[in-house]
Amino acid sequence: MSSGVGSDFKELVRARTDIAQLVGERVALQSRRGGRELIGLCPFHDDHNPSLRVDADRQSYKCWACGEGGDCFAFVQKIENVGFYEALELLATRAGLEMPRRSGSDGRGGDAQGSDGRPTRKELFDVLKWAENEFYTCLKTSTEASAAREYLKSRNFSPETIEKFRLGYAPLDGQFLQRRGRDRFKPAQLAAVRLISQRAEGDGFYEYFRGRVVFPIRDASARTVAFGGRVVPGIGSPDAPKYLNSADSPLFAKNKTVFALDVARLGITQRAACVVMEGYADCIMAHQFGVHHAVATLGTALTENHVGVLKRFTRKVVLVFDGDQAGRDAAEKSLPRFLSQDVDLRILTLTTEKDPADFLTANGAGAFNELLESAPEAWEYKLRLSIERHGLASVDARERVVAEMLELFRQAPRFGGSARENIVLNRLAFRVGLAESRIREMLAASRRKAAPQATVVRKTQIPNSNPGDNLSSQSPTVSNCPSSASSKTGPTTARGKLERELLECVISDPAAVSAVQEVVATEDFSDEAHRRLLALCYRVADAGMSPSYENLIAATEEPDLKSLLVTLEATARAKTQTLELDGPQAARAARQGLLATSLRLWKRRIDVHAASMGRLQSQSDSPGTLDAAQLDHLRRAMEIHGERARANTTT
């Protein structure tokens, strides 16, 4: 289904979008062998070795592990889980372009609402950007915000930091946004991004943030997606929670969003490390002191979703906890989750009973960076705590230390049997002076002892579980992975491979389309994705244009078709480069020979099918039973008809 926007505007947006920069907002990209092709970890599956390729010259991306690929529009469609029109709208806004009127629209310049009647993502981003400006202006100019300004000054936030992070203030009356936006936004739009909510009793709405310093929360593309609020001392109810974050919304998920990633991304890449704070106030103060690779979670522990986002930019992650007993307890409690993470994860608890912001103010960035550099790995942190508690002076003390470590290993998911477990057990044996074989025996016994209890727990939980409950805990990269088929995995049949060869011939030499069109009808292709791409080639050619890669990818709005097109173009280009080693004339002759061979094989398939149908037709008027040869013809004809029938049901 067409977006209803002209091709000229789509191409303008494409020209204003650098795909390397676009993808680089989500993934750390590095030059491959010093060339224009960039590589990184794929955001669409749980990638461990860089599988994503970004071609800056062709403005395309391709993951050779999960099969995702396409242009800038396809990337936004996949990463944001939106249709083509919304992807175009988001990229147009990013490029500073105003969307033209959509053909068939009501004259409001595009979709005022999504197809289900709810606000579009573009609208929601606009609401949040407006709210951020209102909060910021209120903090800077309103007499109501004088207490908030004094609080920020007392916490040593500089004017430059306040401006950089666009801190704001939400007045106590609870009507601020509704009053300011009355003529601009509907209550449903404010409610969709969790700025207001319907009152439980009576009419009207109440605002989430009242009497609070407001911290904008942005995504990796620096778009405001939510807010955090901190109460101002002496303002509002003393029972109000000190910190409050926006509820989850269509744009925001607390357990997946990393605060300040948009401003820390460059620092993370330069330092090859990421510092994770427990709160945004500490994170902002770290940036004020020059710790530019700092980010924060939003009132939750670091989750696998957070780790999945961060490891696209760096392998080293340092978690910073407060130096008081509560911070030490929180760090120790979190260890089982971190031990088996596929990153170099370190734990830092401050040496004084202060939070990171106070520590930086008192000691400076130099002392803080020294602590970061010396932060131990997760298992080492636990070992130090255990030795601090029990010592190593006696055999009993050593066994207590080992017992605590083994309990950690037993609780850590996906740790048992891993290469990391082998390395850690070897190091633990050396540190405590026990034989590694003895430690392994103790760990095996601990796991056997816990196994029956774990089985009981699983049996009691399964009947009460809701299949849908697991959906929210899944990584967004996994949920966006494709579920099908040949466009991602490649053809498995001889016929599918021949179809792909013919498509590659057209893409590498667009002039070949006329020869292919004389022999191959679109409905002859059995693979649905191949059939749609061949039909696109024919449509472009019939319109008087060359079915080149550039024209084809501009002519479709379907991300899966773009993914297939990028795959075939890359494969065809690699073959052409190999052929050109013998010179351009030899390469041209080889391409023509490949096309002729592919068409000859295709004609042979058609002739065999026609002959089979002819024999069956002549036999239909004759009495008697079918002989072995006739049965074989019947079987082959049924197979071909079956392929066509399956193909037709998918169109």
N, C-alpha and C positions, 0 to 999 in steps of 0.2 A: 504494500500500500504506500503510495507516494506521500511525501511530507507536505506537498502543496507549495513548496518554495522553489523559486527558479534556480536553474543550474548556475547562473552567473553569480548569485549571492553565495551559493554553496562553495563555489570555487574561490571566491574572495575570502571566505572564512578559512578554507584550507590553506590558501596562500599566506594568511596572517598567523597561522598556527605552525610552530616548529615542533614536530612530533618528538624530537629528542628532548626538548624542554618539557613537553607535556608528560611524557612517560617518566622523565627524570624527577618529576614531583612526587612520584610514587615509588621509584626504584633508583638506587644508586647505579649509574651507568659508567662504564669504563670503555675506553677505546680499544678495539680489537686489533692487535698488531700495529697500533699507531695509525690506523686508517679511519675512514668515516663511519664504518660500522661499529656500533656500540653494543655491549653485552651487559646483562644484569640478571638478577633473580626474577623469575616470572611471578607477577602478582596474582595469577589466575590458578595456580596450584601450589602445593607445598614443595617449592623448589629448593634443592640443596646445592646444586651446582648450576652456575649461570647458564640458563637455557634460552633466555630471551635475547633476540637480536633486533636492534633498531637501526634501520637504514636511513641515515640522514639525507642521502641523495634522493632516494625514491620515496621518502616520507612515509615509510611503512614499518610495521613491527611484525615479528613472527617468533613464536615459541616452538622449538623443535622437539619439545617433550610432550606438552599437552595439545599442541596443534593450533592454539589460538593465534590469530594474526589479522592484519587489516591496516586501515589508515587511521587518521586522528579521530574520525567519527566512530569507527568501530571500537576503538580503544575506550572512548567515553561511554559508549553504549554498554560495554561489558563491565567497566569498572564502576559505573554509576547505576547499572541495571535500569536503563531507560531506553525508550525508543529513539528512532533517528531524529525526529523533530526536536525533542528535548535535548539530545546531544548537540544538535546544531545550535540551539538556543544558548546552551551553556558555553559552547566554544565562541559563539558570536559575542556574548557578554565578556568573555575572557579577552577577546581581541578588541574590545571597545567599539563594536559595531551594533547598530540598532537593527533589530529584526524587521524585515519587510512584512507587509500585510500578507497573510496566508490566503491563498486562493480558496474561495468558499467560506472565508471567515466572516465574522460579523462586523469587521471594520475596526476592531480594537488592536490590530497589529499582531495578531497571533492568537494562540489558545489562551483564553482567560482562565480556563479550567481544564483539567485532564479529562480523559474520556469517561471517567467515573464520577465526574462532578466535583472532585477535590482539587485544591490548588496545585499547580504544577510545581516542580522543583525550582524552576526559575523564579516563580513568584515567592516561594518560601525563602530562597536566598535573598531576594530583594527585601522582604520583610525584616529579616535578621540584620541585614546591612543598615537598613533605616533605624532599627532599634539600637544598634551599636552607636550610631551617630547621635541619637537622642540621649542615650546614657552619658556619652562622652561630653557632649555640650553641657548637659546638666551639671556634671562634676566641675567643669571648668568655669561656669558662669553663674550658676544658681546660688542664691543665698541659702537655700535648703541644704546644699551640699557642703556647707562650711565645716561641719563636724567630720565629714568624710575626708575632706582635704587635710584637715589637721591629723586625722588618723594615719593617712598615707605618709605625711611628713614625719610623724613619730616613728614609723616603721622604715624610714630612710629611703623611700621610693623617690627617685629624682624626677624632675619634670620631664626630662628626656625619656625616661623609662615609661612614665605614664602615657606619654604621647605615642611611643613605639608600640606599646601593647594595647593602646586605646582603652585604658581603664575608664570606668564611668561610675555613675551613681544613680540608683533607683529610689526616688522619694518614698516616704513612708505612707502616703495617703492611699496607695494602691490603685490609683486611677490615672497615673501619669501617661502611660502608653496609650490607653484608650482615649484619653483627652487629646493627646497630640496627634493621633492617627485617625481620628473620627472621620475625616473627610477623605482619607486615603486608603484605608484597609478595612476589610470586614472583620468582625469578631472571629469568624471561622478561620481566617488566615493567621491571626495572632494565636489562636488556640492550636493550630496545626503545628506550630513551632514551639509550643509549650511556654508562651509568654503570659497567657491568661488561661483561666479555666472556669467552667460554669460553676456557680455557687451551688452547694448542696441543698441549701434552703433559700427560697426566694428567687427573684429574678436577677439577671445581671451576671457579671463575671468578676473574679478577683485576679489580681496580678501575682505571679509567682515571686517576683523580686520586689521587696519593700524595705526601705531603710537599710540598704546594703551597698557596699562597694561592688561594682560589677566587673567581672573579668571575661572578655570575649573569648570563646573557645572556637578555634579555627581548624579546618581540615588541612590536608597536605597541600592543597592548592590555595591556601590562605583565604578561604571563604569562611565567613562566620557561620557556624552550624548550631551553636548553643551558647549558654552563658553560665558562669559560676558567680556566686555572690557570697560576700563575707559581711557579717553584721558589723555595724559601726558601734563601738562601745557607747553606751548611754542612749542609744536610739532603739525604739521598739521594745518588744517583750523580752524580758530576761530569760525566758524559757525557749526562745527560738534557737534552732541549731546554729552553731557558729558559721558553718559553711553549708551552702546549698547549691546543687547543680541542676540544670535543666533536666526534666524527665526525657527519656528516650523519645525520639521523633523520627519522621521519615528521613531526616538528614543526619541524625545523631544517635549513636549507640555508645553509652558510657564505657562499656568493657572492650570497645574496639578503637576508641579515639585516643590519640596521644597528644597531649597539650603541648603547644609551642613547636611541633615538628616542622611547621612551615618556616619558622625563623632559625631553627637549629639544624636544618638539613645540611647546609653548607659546612657548618662547624663539625658536624658528625663525620662528614666525608673527609674533611681535612685532618681531623684528629684520629680517624679510624676507630672511634669509640663513641659511646652514647652514655650520658649520665641521666639516670631516672630518679626524679624526686617524688615524694609522696603527695605534694600539693603544688598548686600553681603559684602561690606567693613565694615559696622557696625557689621555684624554677625561675621566676621573673627576677628575683634578686641575684641569682647566679648569673644571668645574662647581664645584669647591671655591672657585675664585677668582672665581666669578660669571660665567663665560662659559657661559651656560645654553643656548646654541644649538649646542653641540658634540656630535658623534656620532663613531663610529669604525667602521672596517671590522675584520674579524676574521682578520688574517693573510693577507688577499688584497688585491690591487689593487682600486681602485674599479671595479666592473663596470657594464655597462649596466643590469643588474637593480637595483643600488644607486641609480643615477641615476634610474631610473624611479620608485623609491619616493620619493626625496627631492624630485623636481620636482613631486610632488603638493602639497608644502607651501611650496616657494619656488623662485624662478628663479635665485637666486644661491647658488653652492656654492664654498667656499674650501677647497682641499686644503692641508693643512699637513704639511710634511716636515721632518725633522731638519736642523740646520744644518751637519752634517759633509758630507764629500765623498760618502759613501754616500747621504745624503739628497738631495743635489743630483743625483746620477746617477739615483736612483730617480724623481725628479720629471721629469727630461728624458726618460727612457726611457718614461714613461707618456703623454707629450704626444700622440702620434698617436691614441690612443684617445679623448682628451678634446676634440680640436679641433672635431669635428663634432657634439658633443653638443648637444642642444636645450635648453641651460641657459647661464646666464652663469657659466662655470666659471673660477675664479681659482686661481693657484698661489702658495703662500707657502713659501719656505725661510727658516728662521730665520737671523738675522744672526750668531749665534755658534754654535760647535760644540756645541750642546746640544739635547736633545730638548725638546718643549713643556713637559713637567712641570718640568724643571730651569729652563727659561727663565722660566716663571711664578713659580717659587719665588724666583729671583734678581732678577727685574725687575718683577713684579707684573702685574696685569691691564691697567693703563693702557697700558703699553708694548706688550703683546701685541695689544690692540685697535687700536692705531695701525698696527701691521704688517698686521693683517687689512684695515683700510680701504684700505691702499695696495697690496694684493696685485694683481699684473697679471693680465690675461687670459692664457690658455694660450699663444696665439701671441706675445703681447708678452713673456712670460717667456722663450720660446725666442730671440726677437730680442735681448733683453738679454744672454743668455748668449753668443750668437754675436758680438755687438759686443764683449763683454768679451774674447773669445778673439782676434778678428781686428782690431778697430777699424774706423774708416771713413776713415782718412787717405789711402788710395790707391784707385785703381780696382780693383786686384787684391783688396784687402781687402773692398771693397764686393761684388765678385762672389762672394767666398768666403761672405760673410754671406748673400747671396741664395741661393747654392747650398744652404746648410744649411737655409734656410727652405723652399725648394722641395722638398727631400727630405722634410721634415716634411709638407708639403701633399700630396705624392704618396702617402705612407703612410697618411694619415688616411682611414678609410672614409667613404663617402658625402659627402665634402667637395667633390669635383670638380663643377663646374656649379651649386653651391648659391649662394643669395643671400649666405650668410656668406663664401664664397670671394671673391666680387666685392668685398665690403667690405674684407676683410683684404688682398687684393692692392692695392687702392687705397691703403690706409694704409701698407703696406710700401713701395710706390713712393715715397711722400712721405718716409718715414723715411730711406731709403737714398739718395735723390736719383737714382733711375733712372726712366726712362719706364715707365709701367704696361704699355704695349704690349710693351716689351722683356722685362719680367718674365713676361708671359703667354706670349711665344714660348719663353722658357727653360723654363717649366713644361710646355708642350705637348711640347717635345723630350724632357724628362725622362720624361714619361709614355709617350711612344712608345718610348723606349729600354727602359723597364722592362716594356712590354706582352708581348713574346715570352717573357721569363723567367717572368712570372706565368702565362702559358698553360701552360708546361711544368710548373710546380708544380701547377697544378690537375689536369693530366692524370695526374700521378704519384700524386696524393692520392686521386682518386676511387675507383680500384679497391680501395683499402685501407680506405675509410670504411665505417662501420656506420651505417645509417639511424637507429638508435636513439641514436647518440652525440650527435646534435644536440638531442635533447629536453631535456637538462639545461641547455643554454645559453639556452633560450627564456625570455622573460619570463613570470612567472606570470600577469600580466595578460592576455597574448595567449592563453596556453593555456586560460584560463577563458572565452574568448569563445565565444558560441554558434555552432554550425555551421549552423543552420537558421533559418528559413524564415519563414512568414507572421507568426508571433507576434512576430517581431523586426523584419522588414522591411516588413510591411504587405502586403495582398492586391494582386495584379496583375491579376486577372480581374474582370469585371463581377459575376459571381456571388459571388466572395469579398468584394468591396466591399459588396454588398447584405447578405451575412451579417453583416458588421461593423456596418453601419447598424442592423440589427435588435438586435444585442447592445448597442449604444450606447443604443438606445431603452429597453431594459430597465434598464440601469444608471442612466440619468438619471431614469427614472420607473419604479420597481419595480412599480407597480400595472399596468403594461402587460404583465406577464408572462403574464397569463391570456389576453389577446388574441393574443399570439404563440403560446402553447401550443395554441390552437385550430387554428392554421393550419400551424405548422411543427413537424415531428418532428425529433428530434435527428439521426436517420440521414439526413435530407435535406440537412444541411450537408455540403459537399464538403471543407472545410478541417478537418483533424484537430483543431487547437487550438481553432477556433471551435466544433466539435462538442462537445468536452469542456467548454468553458465554458458552452455552452447547456445541456448535461446538468446541470451544477452549478447553474445558475439554476433549473432545473425541480426538482431534488432539494430545494433550500432552500425553494422555494415549496410543494412537496408536504408538507414537514415543518411547514408552518404559519407559516413566517417570511417576512419580506419579503426578496427577493433584492437587497438594497442592497449597495453597495460594501463596507461594513463587514462585513456578514454573509457575503458571498461570499469575501472574502479570509481570513476566520477559518475558513471551512469547507473550505479546501483546504490541503494540505501540499506541493503541487507548485510549485516555483519558476518554471517556464516559464508556468504558468497564472496565477500571481500577476503576472508581468511583463506578460502580455497584459491582465490586468484593470486594472493601473495605467495602461497606455497608453490603453485604451478609456475609463476613467473621466476621465482628464485631457482627452482629446479631447472627450468628451461635456460635461464641465464648461465647457470653453472655448466650445463652441457655445451652451450654456445662458446663459452670461454675456453673449454677444453678443445673444441673443434678448431677454434681460431688459432691454436698453437701452430697449425699447419698452413696458416695464411687465410685471408678472407675469402678467396675464391674456393678453396678447398672446403671451408666451413659452409659456404652457401650451397655447394654441391652436396655436401653431406646432409644438410637440412632438407634439401629437395628430395634426396634419396630416402630419408626417413619418412617424409610425408608420403611419398609414393608407396613405400612398403606398408605403412599403416593403412592407407586407403585400399591397397590390394588385399590386405588381410580382412579389412572390413567388408569389401565386396564379396570375398569368399564366404564370409559368414552369412551374408544376405543370400548368395546363390545357393548355399547348402540349405538354408531355410526354405527358399522358394522350391527347390527340388523336392524336399521332403513333403511340402504341402501339395505339390503336383502329384506325387505318387499316391498320397493318401486320397486325393480327390478322384484319381482314376480307379482306385481300389474300391471307392465307396459304392460304385454301381455294380460291383461284381459280388456274387454270392460266395459263401464259404468263409473259412477262418483266415486270419492273418498269419503269414509265415514269419520266421525270425527276423528277416531283413525289414519287413513291413512294421513289425513291432518296434524295431529299433528306430525307424523313421518316426513312428508315432511318439515314442518316448522323447526323442529330440525336439519334435515340434511342440509337445506339451511343455517341455522345459522352457522353450523360447516364449511361448504364450504365457507361461507362469511368470517369467521375468517381466513381460510387458504389463501383465495384470497388476503385479505388485507395484510397478512403477506408476501406473495410472492412478492407483488408489492414493498415492502420495502427492499428486499434483492438484 
